[in-house]
Amino acid sequence: MLAYIFIIFFMVFLRVFVFNSWQMRDKEKLMFTILALIPITVISGFRNEKIGPDTENYKSMFQDIADGNYDDRIEPGYIYFNKLLQFFTSDSQWLFIIVAVFLSVSIGTFVYKNARDPFLAILFFVTLGLFQFSLSGIRQTIAVAITLLSMELIKKRKLFWFLGLIFLASMFHKSALFFIPAYFIAHRNVTVKNVIIYFFGFTAIYFSAEFFLLKAADILELNYGVEETNNGGVFFSIVLLITVLGFRNRKRIVAVHSNSNKGIKSSNIIFINLNFISLLLWAIRLVSRTAERLTFYYMPSTYLLLEEYVSSIKTKKNRLNAYIIITVMAVTLFIYRIKSDSSLVPYSFF
């Protein structure tokens, strides 16, 4: 448990005593992001095989692939990645280390290019689900890391390269294909009219969700549980609250990154729009656990939206109050979830 608390403590120490200006300069953002991700990378990469529900399975799979005895349902990208790694080492610990480094690089790139406050953004990556999931689901963690890099292609409207990167991600976990709609919804104007369209569209999808998710689960072989936390309602409520805050304050949030040139939209529009999909998936999660897998592709946009909401508060007093309250709530939820997960505590290194 202390290892996970150290991640939070170290980040808070950096933010309060080292990088304590409200608006970090680019070099400060870069240094904070690198330093904050180091303990996250170490704890993820050097974890014992007993940490995480599926870590032992991936260790066994590493050896099975070396022996040529593996399940044909495993995506080819992951198999070739293991085979490439086995040219250099027979120690499966390097698999966890490399995946941890790659995820941290992807998170760091995403945060540095999009967040005003890297502390809050990285804190939400740690406390609101993705870090905890990355300690188990290695194949999908790689896929999520690749989709994080694809966000720059969405921003620049490079459809061909975006699809290429999503195809690559699907070679590690087929569920990455569900991120394709992100490109087509990302740049829509965030208006009341469009939100009404979202509402009716999402309602139709929600009531037909069970049928389509069962079909999707069969096709993509996603019909297995993720974690027995029974927290679908909790996360749905959290994302719903973030959605309401984001929409009500959309003009202020969009203005944070708006380009002075007329007609150029803020990249924050992307995160507001993709957060709507995140909300939809958490609503469907109340019906089927399969949807929980898909939320990990869209939750980074939710993290960024919450961070940008706080960062865009104009008065320092109100911003500080929101900063402290949201940080405490996120950390409390994280500690509660970690403490009740027997596959993660007590933590031990390899």
C-alpha positions as YAML, in Angstrom:
chain: A
units: angstrom
residues:
- id: 1
  name: MET
  ca: [0.00, 0.00, 0.00]
- id: 2
  name: LEU
  ca: [2.86, 2.37, 0.81]
- id: 3
  name: ALA
  ca: [4.15, 2.14, -2.75]
- id: 4
  name: TYR
  ca: [0.91, 3.55, -4.14]
- id: 5
  name: ILE
  ca: [0.73, 6.25, -1.48]
- id: 6
  name: PHE
  ca: [4.31, 7.23, -2.32]
- id: 7
  name: ILE
  ca: [3.24, 7.99, -5.91]
- id: 8
  name: ILE
  ca: [0.69, 10.51, -4.63]
- id: 9
  name: PHE
  ca: [3.01, 11.91, -1.95]
- id: 10
  name: PHE
  ca: [5.84, 12.42, -4.44]
- id: 11
  name: MET
  ca: [3.56, 14.22, -6.90]
- id: 12
  name: VAL
  ca: [2.17, 16.49, -4.17]
- id: 13
  name: PHE
  ca: [5.71, 17.24, -2.95]
- id: 14
  name: LEU
  ca: [6.80, 18.23, -6.46]
- id: 15
  name: ARG
  ca: [3.74, 20.42, -6.97]
- id: 16
  name: VAL
  ca: [3.88, 22.20, -3.61]
- id: 17
  name: PHE
  ca: [7.61, 22.61, -3.04]
- id: 18
  name: VAL
  ca: [9.31, 22.45, -6.44]
- id: 19
  name: PHE
  ca: [6.87, 23.46, -9.19]
- id: 20
  name: ASN
  ca: [4.56, 25.73, -7.20]
- id: 21
  name: SER
  ca: [3.63, 28.39, -9.76]
- id: 22
  name: TRP
  ca: [0.01, 28.41, -10.93]
- id: 23
  name: GLN
  ca: [1.04, 28.39, -14.58]
- id: 24
  name: MET
  ca: [4.11, 26.32, -15.30]
- id: 25
  name: ARG
  ca: [6.33, 27.28, -18.19]
- id: 26
  name: ASP
  ca: [6.90, 24.65, -20.87]
- id: 27
  name: LYS
  ca: [10.23, 23.56, -19.38]
- id: 28
  name: GLU
  ca: [8.66, 23.27, -15.93]
- id: 29
  name: LYS
  ca: [5.76, 21.25, -17.33]
- id: 30
  name: LEU
  ca: [8.21, 18.91, -19.05]
- id: 31
  name: MET
  ca: [10.36, 18.43, -15.96]
- id: 32
  name: PHE
  ca: [7.36, 17.89, -13.68]
- id: 33
  name: THR
  ca: [5.84, 15.38, -16.08]
- id: 34
  name: ILE
  ca: [9.08, 13.38, -16.34]
- id: 35
  name: LEU
  ca: [9.73, 13.37, -12.60]
- id: 36
  name: ALA
  ca: [6.12, 12.54, -11.66]
- id: 37
  name: LEU
  ca: [6.04, 9.56, -14.02]
- id: 38
  name: ILE
  ca: [9.26, 7.97, -12.71]
- id: 39
  name: PRO
  ca: [7.78, 6.31, -9.58]
- id: 40
  name: ILE
  ca: [4.70, 5.29, -11.57]
- id: 41
  name: THR
  ca: [6.94, 3.58, -14.12]
- id: 42
  name: VAL
  ca: [9.07, 1.88, -11.46]
- id: 43
  name: ILE
  ca: [6.12, 0.56, -9.46]
- id: 44
  name: SER
  ca: [4.40, -0.72, -12.59]
- id: 45
  name: GLY
  ca: [7.46, -2.11, -14.36]
- id: 46
  name: PHE
  ca: [9.18, -3.76, -11.41]
- id: 47
  name: ARG
  ca: [6.08, -5.26, -9.81]
- id: 48
  name: ASN
  ca: [5.96, -8.84, -8.64]
- id: 49
  name: GLU
  ca: [4.03, -11.36, -10.71]
- id: 50
  name: LYS
  ca: [1.46, -11.53, -7.89]
- id: 51
  name: ILE
  ca: [0.52, -7.87, -8.40]
- id: 52
  name: GLY
  ca: [-2.46, -7.56, -10.73]
- id: 53
  name: PRO
  ca: [-5.08, -10.21, -11.57]
- id: 54
  name: ASP
  ca: [-3.51, -11.13, -14.93]
- id: 55
  name: THR
  ca: [0.21, -10.50, -14.37]
- id: 56
  name: GLU
  ca: [0.96, -14.17, -13.73]
- id: 57
  name: ASN
  ca: [-0.97, -15.12, -16.85]
- id: 58
  name: TYR
  ca: [1.11, -12.71, -18.94]
- id: 59
  name: LYS
  ca: [4.29, -14.11, -17.45]
- id: 60
  name: SER
  ca: [3.18, -17.62, -18.41]
- id: 61
  name: MET
  ca: [2.11, -16.39, -21.84]
- id: 62
  name: PHE
  ca: [5.59, -14.93, -22.37]
- id: 63
  name: GLN
  ca: [7.07, -18.40, -21.91]
- id: 64
  name: ASP
  ca: [4.32, -20.06, -23.96]
- id: 65
  name: ILE
  ca: [5.06, -17.75, -26.89]
- id: 66
  name: ALA
  ca: [8.76, -18.60, -26.58]
- id: 67
  name: ASP
  ca: [7.80, -22.30, -26.77]
- id: 68
  name: GLY
  ca: [5.45, -21.71, -29.71]
- id: 69
  name: ASN
  ca: [2.50, -22.83, -27.62]
- id: 70
  name: TYR
  ca: [0.08, -19.90, -27.48]
- id: 71
  name: ASP
  ca: [-3.61, -19.19, -27.98]
- id: 72
  name: ASP
  ca: [-4.48, -18.28, -31.58]
- id: 73
  name: ARG
  ca: [-6.91, -15.67, -30.28]
- id: 74
  name: ILE
  ca: [-4.04, -13.53, -29.00]
- id: 75
  name: GLU
  ca: [-3.47, -10.57, -31.33]
- id: 76
  name: PRO
  ca: [-0.47, -10.94, -33.68]
- id: 77
  name: GLY
  ca: [1.10, -7.63, -32.68]
- id: 78
  name: TYR
  ca: [1.42, -8.77, -29.10]
- id: 79
  name: ILE
  ca: [2.85, -12.13, -30.14]
- id: 80
  name: TYR
  ca: [5.50, -10.54, -32.39]
- id: 81
  name: PHE
  ca: [6.31, -8.00, -29.67]
- id: 82
  name: ASN
  ca: [7.01, -10.87, -27.27]
- id: 83
  name: LYS
  ca: [9.08, -12.72, -29.87]
- id: 84
  name: LEU
  ca: [11.13, -9.60, -30.57]
- id: 85
  name: LEU
  ca: [11.76, -9.11, -26.87]
- id: 86
  name: GLN
  ca: [12.82, -12.75, -26.55]
- id: 87
  name: PHE
  ca: [15.67, -12.12, -28.97]
- id: 88
  name: PHE
  ca: [17.27, -10.06, -26.20]
- id: 89
  name: THR
  ca: [16.09, -11.66, -22.97]
- id: 90
  name: SER
  ca: [14.25, -14.62, -21.53]
- id: 91
  name: ASP
  ca: [13.24, -12.66, -18.44]
- id: 92
  name: SER
  ca: [9.55, -11.75, -18.57]
- id: 93
  name: GLN
  ca: [10.14, -8.88, -16.15]
- id: 94
  name: TRP
  ca: [11.41, -6.86, -19.11]
- id: 95
  name: LEU
  ca: [7.97, -7.18, -20.67]
- id: 96
  name: PHE
  ca: [6.44, -5.34, -17.71]
- id: 97
  name: ILE
  ca: [9.24, -2.76, -17.66]
- id: 98
  name: ILE
  ca: [8.98, -1.91, -21.36]
- id: 99
  name: VAL
  ca: [5.18, -1.67, -21.26]
- id: 100
  name: ALA
  ca: [5.38, 0.58, -18.18]
- id: 101
  name: VAL
  ca: [7.91, 2.86, -19.90]
- id: 102
  name: PHE
  ca: [5.84, 3.02, -23.09]
- id: 103
  name: LEU
  ca: [2.65, 3.87, -21.20]
- id: 104
  name: SER
  ca: [4.44, 6.58, -19.23]
- id: 105
  name: VAL
  ca: [5.91, 8.08, -22.40]
- id: 106
  name: SER
  ca: [2.44, 8.11, -23.99]
- id: 107
  name: ILE
  ca: [0.82, 9.65, -20.91]
- id: 108
  name: GLY
  ca: [3.64, 12.17, -20.61]
- id: 109
  name: THR
  ca: [3.35, 13.20, -24.26]
- id: 110
  name: PHE
  ca: [-0.42, 13.50, -24.00]
- id: 111
  name: VAL
  ca: [-0.28, 15.53, -20.80]
- id: 112
  name: TYR
  ca: [2.57, 17.81, -21.88]
- id: 113
  name: LYS
  ca: [0.86, 18.72, -25.15]
- id: 114
  name: ASN
  ca: [-2.66, 19.17, -23.81]
- id: 115
  name: ALA
  ca: [-2.78, 19.98, -20.09]
- id: 116
  name: ARG
  ca: [-2.17, 23.34, -18.44]
- id: 117
  name: ASP
  ca: [-1.58, 21.65, -15.09]
- id: 118
  name: PRO
  ca: [0.31, 18.35, -15.44]
- id: 119
  name: PHE
  ca: [-0.11, 17.59, -11.73]
- id: 120
  name: LEU
  ca: [-3.88, 17.30, -11.97]
- id: 121
  name: ALA
  ca: [-3.81, 15.47, -15.29]
- id: 122
  name: ILE
  ca: [-1.34, 12.81, -14.11]
- id: 123
  name: LEU
  ca: [-3.12, 12.57, -10.76]
- id: 124
  name: PHE
  ca: [-6.33, 11.64, -12.56]
- id: 125
  name: PHE
  ca: [-4.52, 9.04, -14.69]
- id: 126
  name: VAL
  ca: [-3.34, 7.46, -11.44]
- id: 127
  name: THR
  ca: [-6.45, 7.80, -9.29]
- id: 128
  name: LEU
  ca: [-9.34, 7.37, -11.75]
- id: 129
  name: GLY
  ca: [-8.71, 3.89, -13.08]
- id: 130
  name: LEU
  ca: [-6.10, 3.71, -15.83]
- id: 131
  name: PHE
  ca: [-3.04, 3.14, -13.62]
- id: 132
  name: GLN
  ca: [-4.81, 0.42, -11.67]
- id: 133
  name: PHE
  ca: [-5.90, -1.29, -14.88]
- id: 134
  name: SER
  ca: [-2.38, -1.07, -16.36]
- id: 135
  name: LEU
  ca: [-1.12, -3.31, -13.56]
- id: 136
  name: SER
  ca: [-3.11, -6.14, -15.09]
- id: 137
  name: GLY
  ca: [-4.26, -5.76, -18.70]
- id: 138
  name: ILE
  ca: [-0.95, -5.55, -20.55]
- id: 139
  name: ARG
  ca: [-2.22, -6.00, -24.11]
- id: 140
  name: GLN
  ca: [-4.91, -3.37, -23.80]
- id: 141
  name: THR
  ca: [-2.53, -1.08, -21.91]
- id: 142
  name: ILE
  ca: [-0.30, -1.08, -24.99]
- id: 143
  name: ALA
  ca: [-3.32, -0.37, -27.20]
- id: 144
  name: VAL
  ca: [-4.45, 2.50, -24.96]
- id: 145
  name: ALA
  ca: [-0.94, 3.96, -24.99]
- id: 146
  name: ILE
  ca: [-0.97, 3.96, -28.79]
- id: 147
  name: THR
  ca: [-4.38, 5.66, -28.93]
- id: 148
  name: LEU
  ca: [-3.06, 8.36, -26.59]
- id: 149
  name: LEU
  ca: [-0.44, 9.15, -29.23]
- id: 150
  name: SER
  ca: [-3.17, 9.25, -31.88]
- id: 151
  name: MET
  ca: [-4.75, 12.29, -30.23]
- id: 152
  name: GLU
  ca: [-2.31, 14.57, -32.03]
- id: 153
  name: LEU
  ca: [-3.51, 13.13, -35.34]
- id: 154
  name: ILE
  ca: [-7.10, 13.87, -34.36]
- id: 155
  name: LYS
  ca: [-6.15, 17.45, -33.52]
- id: 156
  name: LYS
  ca: [-4.42, 17.85, -36.89]
- id: 157
  name: ARG
  ca: [-7.24, 16.03, -38.75]
- id: 158
  name: LYS
  ca: [-4.91, 13.45, -40.29]
- id: 159
  name: LEU
  ca: [-7.43, 10.66, -40.85]
- id: 160
  name: PHE
  ca: [-5.17, 8.30, -42.82]
- id: 161
  name: TRP
  ca: [-2.40, 8.29, -40.21]
- id: 162
  name: PHE
  ca: [-4.96, 8.12, -37.40]
- id: 163
  name: LEU
  ca: [-6.52, 4.98, -38.87]
- id: 164
  name: GLY
  ca: [-3.06, 3.51, -39.34]
- id: 165
  name: LEU
  ca: [-2.23, 4.04, -35.68]
- id: 166
  name: ILE
  ca: [-5.56, 2.59, -34.55]
- id: 167
  name: PHE
  ca: [-4.94, -0.44, -36.75]
- id: 168
  name: LEU
  ca: [-1.56, -0.83, -35.05]
- id: 169
  name: ALA
  ca: [-3.23, -0.57, -31.63]
- id: 170
  name: SER
  ca: [-5.76, -3.23, -32.66]
- id: 171
  name: MET
  ca: [-2.85, -5.58, -33.33]
- id: 172
  name: PHE
  ca: [-2.34, -5.59, -29.56]
- id: 173
  name: HIS
  ca: [-6.00, -5.50, -28.51]
- id: 174
  name: LYS
  ca: [-8.94, -5.57, -30.90]
- id: 175
  name: SER
  ca: [-10.97, -3.27, -28.68]
- id: 176
  name: ALA
  ca: [-8.89, -0.33, -29.96]
- id: 177
  name: LEU
  ca: [-11.12, -0.32, -33.06]
- id: 178
  name: PHE
  ca: [-13.82, 1.21, -30.87]
- id: 179
  name: PHE
  ca: [-11.73, 4.38, -30.72]
- id: 180
  name: ILE
  ca: [-12.30, 5.10, -34.43]
- id: 181
  name: PRO
  ca: [-15.52, 7.11, -33.77]
- id: 182
  name: ALA
  ca: [-13.41, 9.54, -31.74]
- id: 183
  name: TYR
  ca: [-12.04, 11.08, -34.92]
- id: 184
  name: PHE
  ca: [-15.47, 11.87, -36.33]
- id: 185
  name: ILE
  ca: [-17.00, 13.35, -33.19]
- id: 186
  name: ALA
  ca: [-13.96, 15.21, -31.84]
- id: 187
  name: HIS
  ca: [-14.31, 18.51, -33.71]
- id: 188
  name: ARG
  ca: [-18.08, 18.97, -33.48]
- id: 189
  name: ASN
  ca: [-19.25, 22.28, -32.06]
- id: 190
  name: VAL
  ca: [-20.27, 21.93, -28.43]
- id: 191
  name: THR
  ca: [-23.74, 23.45, -28.69]
- id: 192
  name: VAL
  ca: [-27.04, 22.77, -26.97]
- id: 193
  name: LYS
  ca: [-28.37, 21.42, -30.28]
- id: 194
  name: ASN
  ca: [-25.54, 18.90, -30.60]
- id: 195
  name: VAL
  ca: [-25.88, 17.86, -26.97]
- id: 196
  name: ILE
  ca: [-29.59, 17.16, -27.58]
- id: 197
  name: ILE
  ca: [-28.59, 15.07, -30.60]
- id: 198
  name: TYR
  ca: [-26.07, 13.23, -28.42]
- id: 199
  name: PHE
  ca: [-28.76, 12.63, -25.81]
- id: 200
  name: PHE
  ca: [-31.25, 11.02, -28.18]
- id: 201
  name: GLY
  ca: [-28.54, 9.08, -30.00]
- id: 202
  name: PHE
  ca: [-27.01, 7.83, -26.77]
- id: 203
  name: THR
  ca: [-30.45, 6.91, -25.41]
- id: 204
  name: ALA
  ca: [-31.10, 4.73, -28.46]
- id: 205
  name: ILE
  ca: [-27.68, 3.12, -28.12]
- id: 206
  name: TYR
  ca: [-28.17, 2.59, -24.39]
- id: 207
  name: PHE
  ca: [-31.43, 0.69, -24.76]
- id: 208
  name: SER
  ca: [-29.96, -1.54, -27.47]
- id: 209
  name: ALA
  ca: [-26.60, -1.81, -25.72]
- id: 210
  name: GLU
  ca: [-26.93, -5.33, -24.36]
- id: 211
  name: PHE
  ca: [-27.55, -6.89, -27.76]
- id: 212
  name: PHE
  ca: [-24.75, -5.02, -29.54]
- id: 213
  name: LEU
  ca: [-22.25, -5.47, -26.73]
- id: 214
  name: LEU
  ca: [-22.83, -9.21, -26.65]
- id: 215
  name: LYS
  ca: [-22.22, -9.33, -30.40]
- id: 216
  name: ALA
  ca: [-19.14, -7.13, -30.07]
- id: 217
  name: ALA
  ca: [-17.86, -9.24, -27.19]
- id: 218
  name: ASP
  ca: [-18.17, -12.40, -29.27]
- id: 219
  name: ILE
  ca: [-16.46, -10.86, -32.30]
- id: 220
  name: LEU
  ca: [-13.65, -9.17, -30.36]
- id: 221
  name: GLU
  ca: [-13.39, -11.85, -27.67]
- id: 222
  name: LEU
  ca: [-14.00, -9.35, -24.90]
- id: 223
  name: ASN
  ca: [-16.50, -11.43, -22.97]
- id: 224
  name: TYR
  ca: [-14.63, -11.57, -19.69]
- id: 225
  name: GLY
  ca: [-14.62, -9.47, -16.57]
- id: 226
  name: VAL
  ca: [-12.09, -6.79, -15.79]
- id: 227
  name: GLU
  ca: [-12.22, -6.42, -12.05]
- id: 228
  name: GLU
  ca: [-14.77, -7.22, -9.39]
- id: 229
  name: THR
  ca: [-15.15, -3.72, -7.93]
- id: 230
  name: ASN
  ca: [-18.88, -3.17, -8.42]
- id: 231
  name: ASN
  ca: [-18.09, 0.51, -9.02]
- id: 232
  name: GLY
  ca: [-19.86, 1.12, -12.31]
- id: 233
  name: GLY
  ca: [-22.36, 3.43, -10.64]
- id: 234
  name: VAL
  ca: [-19.63, 5.37, -8.86]
- id: 235
  name: PHE
  ca: [-17.66, 6.05, -12.02]
- id: 236
  name: PHE
  ca: [-20.79, 6.83, -14.00]
- id: 237
  name: SER
  ca: [-21.66, 9.46, -11.39]
- id: 238
  name: ILE
  ca: [-18.14, 10.90, -11.51]
- id: 239
  name: VAL
  ca: [-18.11, 11.15, -15.30]
- id: 240
  name: LEU
  ca: [-21.64, 12.57, -15.31]
- id: 241
  name: LEU
  ca: [-20.57, 15.32, -12.91]
- id: 242
  name: ILE
  ca: [-17.49, 16.09, -15.02]
- id: 243
  name: THR
  ca: [-19.70, 16.20, -18.12]
- id: 244
  name: VAL
  ca: [-22.09, 18.69, -16.52]
- id: 245
  name: LEU
  ca: [-19.23, 20.88, -15.28]
- id: 246
  name: GLY
  ca: [-17.55, 20.73, -18.67]
- id: 247
  name: PHE
  ca: [-20.66, 21.62, -20.63]
- id: 248
  name: ARG
  ca: [-21.79, 24.41, -18.30]
- id: 249
  name: ASN
  ca: [-18.34, 25.99, -18.43]
- id: 250
  name: ARG
  ca: [-17.51, 25.09, -22.04]
- id: 251
  name: LYS
  ca: [-16.87, 28.65, -23.21]
- id: 252
  name: ARG
  ca: [-14.40, 29.27, -20.42]
- id: 253
  name: ILE
  ca: [-12.70, 25.91, -20.93]
- id: 254
  name: VAL
  ca: [-12.45, 26.33, -24.70]
- id: 255
  name: ALA
  ca: [-11.03, 29.84, -24.24]
- id: 256
  name: VAL
  ca: [-8.12, 28.39, -22.26]
- id: 257
  name: HIS
  ca: [-6.47, 27.05, -25.39]
- id: 258
  name: SER
  ca: [-8.15, 29.15, -28.06]
- id: 259
  name: ASN
  ca: [-5.99, 30.39, -30.86]
- id: 260
  name: SER
  ca: [-6.21, 34.12, -31.46]
- id: 261
  name: ASN
  ca: [-6.79, 33.51, -35.16]
- id: 262
  name: LYS
  ca: [-10.46, 33.65, -36.05]
- id: 263
  name: GLY
  ca: [-12.05, 30.34, -36.92]
- id: 264
  name: ILE
  ca: [-9.50, 28.11, -35.16]
- id: 265
  name: LYS
  ca: [-11.04, 26.01, -32.39]
- id: 266
  name: SER
  ca: [-9.53, 25.12, -29.08]
- id: 267
  name: SER
  ca: [-8.28, 21.56, -28.76]
- id: 268
  name: ASN
  ca: [-10.35, 21.39, -25.58]
- id: 269
  name: ILE
  ca: [-13.42, 20.96, -27.78]
- id: 270
  name: ILE
  ca: [-12.01, 17.53, -28.59]
- id: 271
  name: PHE
  ca: [-11.93, 16.51, -24.93]
- id: 272
  name: ILE
  ca: [-15.41, 17.86, -24.24]
- id: 273
  name: ASN
  ca: [-16.80, 15.83, -27.16]
- id: 274
  name: LEU
  ca: [-14.92, 12.63, -26.38]
- id: 275
  name: ASN
  ca: [-15.99, 12.87, -22.77]
- id: 276
  name: PHE
  ca: [-19.59, 12.47, -23.98]
- id: 277
  name: ILE
  ca: [-18.59, 9.06, -25.37]
- id: 278
  name: SER
  ca: [-16.93, 8.28, -22.05]
- id: 279
  name: LEU
  ca: [-20.21, 9.07, -20.30]
- id: 280
  name: LEU
  ca: [-22.14, 6.88, -22.74]
- id: 281
  name: LEU
  ca: [-19.80, 3.95, -22.14]
- id: 282
  name: TRP
  ca: [-20.08, 4.26, -18.37]
- id: 283
  name: ALA
  ca: [-23.87, 4.32, -18.75]
- id: 284
  name: ILE
  ca: [-23.64, 1.12, -20.80]
- id: 285
  name: ARG
  ca: [-21.28, -0.25, -18.16]
- id: 286
  name: LEU
  ca: [-24.30, -0.29, -15.85]
- id: 287
  name: VAL
  ca: [-25.78, -2.85, -18.26]
- id: 288
  name: SER
  ca: [-22.71, -4.84, -19.26]
- id: 289
  name: ARG
  ca: [-19.19, -5.18, -17.88]
- id: 290
  name: THR
  ca: [-17.88, -5.46, -21.46]
- id: 291
  name: ALA
  ca: [-18.16, -1.67, -21.82]
- id: 292
  name: GLU
  ca: [-15.63, -1.16, -19.03]
- id: 293
  name: ARG
  ca: [-12.87, -2.25, -21.38]
- id: 294
  name: LEU
  ca: [-13.87, 0.42, -23.86]
- id: 295
  name: THR
  ca: [-13.94, 3.26, -21.34]
- id: 296
  name: PHE
  ca: [-10.15, 3.22, -21.02]
- id: 297
  name: TYR
  ca: [-9.77, 4.66, -24.53]
- id: 298
  name: TYR
  ca: [-11.98, 7.65, -23.74]
- id: 299
  name: MET
  ca: [-11.27, 8.30, -20.06]
- id: 300
  name: PRO
  ca: [-8.06, 10.27, -20.82]
- id: 301
  name: SER
  ca: [-10.30, 12.90, -22.39]
- id: 302
  name: THR
  ca: [-12.35, 12.93, -19.20]
- id: 303
  name: TYR
  ca: [-9.17, 13.41, -17.15]
- id: 304
  name: LEU
  ca: [-8.12, 16.33, -19.36]
- id: 305
  name: LEU
  ca: [-11.57, 17.90, -19.24]
- id: 306
  name: LEU
  ca: [-11.60, 17.84, -15.44]
- id: 307
  name: GLU
  ca: [-8.08, 19.27, -15.30]
- id: 308
  name: GLU
  ca: [-8.98, 22.03, -17.75]
- id: 309
  name: TYR
  ca: [-12.14, 22.83, -15.82]
- id: 310
  name: VAL
  ca: [-10.09, 23.47, -12.68]
- id: 311
  name: SER
  ca: [-7.32, 25.29, -14.57]
- id: 312
  name: SER
  ca: [-9.80, 27.63, -16.24]
- id: 313
  name: ILE
  ca: [-11.36, 28.90, -12.99]
- id: 314
  name: LYS
  ca: [-10.60, 32.62, -13.03]
- id: 315
  name: THR
  ca: [-10.31, 33.62, -9.37]
- id: 316
  name: LYS
  ca: [-7.34, 32.18, -7.50]
- id: 317
  name: LYS
  ca: [-9.34, 31.51, -4.34]
- id: 318
  name: ASN
  ca: [-12.02, 29.49, -6.12]
- id: 319
  name: ARG
  ca: [-9.39, 27.69, -8.20]
- id: 320
  name: LEU
  ca: [-7.42, 26.77, -5.09]
- id: 321
  name: ASN
  ca: [-10.55, 25.50, -3.33]
- id: 322
  name: ALA
  ca: [-11.52, 23.38, -6.35]
- id: 323
  name: TYR
  ca: [-7.92, 22.19, -6.66]
- id: 324
  name: ILE
  ca: [-7.77, 20.97, -3.07]
- id: 325
  name: ILE
  ca: [-11.27, 19.47, -2.94]
- id: 326
  name: ILE
  ca: [-10.93, 17.54, -6.21]
- id: 327
  name: THR
  ca: [-7.42, 16.34, -5.33]
- id: 328
  name: VAL
  ca: [-8.55, 15.05, -1.93]
- id: 329
  name: MET
  ca: [-11.61, 13.33, -3.43]
- id: 330
  name: ALA
  ca: [-9.56, 11.67, -6.20]
- id: 331
  name: VAL
  ca: [-6.90, 10.45, -3.77]
- id: 332
  name: THR
  ca: [-9.54, 9.17, -1.32]
- id: 333
  name: LEU
  ca: [-11.26, 7.17, -4.06]
- id: 334
  name: PHE
  ca: [-7.90, 5.79, -5.22]
- id: 335
  name: ILE
  ca: [-6.87, 4.65, -1.74]
- id: 336
  name: TYR
  ca: [-10.28, 3.07, -1.14]
- id: 337
  name: ARG
  ca: [-10.15, 1.12, -4.41]
- id: 338
  name: ILE
  ca: [-6.54, 0.02, -3.98]
- id: 339
  name: LYS
  ca: [-7.07, -1.02, -0.35]
- id: 340
  name: SER
  ca: [-10.03, -3.21, -1.29]
- id: 341
  name: ASP
  ca: [-8.21, -4.89, -4.20]
- id: 342
  name: SER
  ca: [-6.45, -7.99, -2.87]
- id: 343
  name: SER
  ca: [-4.56, -8.44, -6.15]
- id: 344
  name: LEU
  ca: [-2.72, -5.13, -5.62]
- id: 345
  name: VAL
  ca: [-2.04, -5.07, -1.87]
- id: 346
  name: PRO
  ca: [0.30, -5.71, -0.30]
- id: 347
  name: TYR
  ca: [2.60, -4.43, -3.05]
- id: 348
  name: SER
  ca: [5.88, -6.23, -3.69]
- id: 349
  name: PHE
  ca: [8.70, -5.84, -6.20]
- id: 350
  name: PHE
  ca: [9.87, -8.70, -8.41]
...
